[in-house]
Amino acid sequence: MNKATEGETIARLDRMIQLLEDLFILQGSVAQMKRKELRTVVGLDMKRVNRISKHVKVPMDDSPTSAPRGGRPSGTRRLKK
């Protein structure tokens, strides 16, 4: 293998590693991991974790386990007295 091909291969492998790290950050964000915990797991810079995970919006379903911090599950209304 010549040096040009070897350099291209190394560059492609580095890019693949970056993409895999980004996927780990995305999956951790979807799983609602805390950013500090996620940073510890993936071993990356906090700036990179924040840059990627801030764009993830986790959809809320109507199950009681996904209730927002306000208490009521999403999609429910208070009944008027």
Long-range contacts (C-beta under 8 A, 24 or more apart in sequence): 21-48, 22-52, 25-49, 25-52, 25-53, 26-52, 26-53, 26-56, 28-53, 29-53, 29-56, 29-58, 30-56, 30-58, 32-58
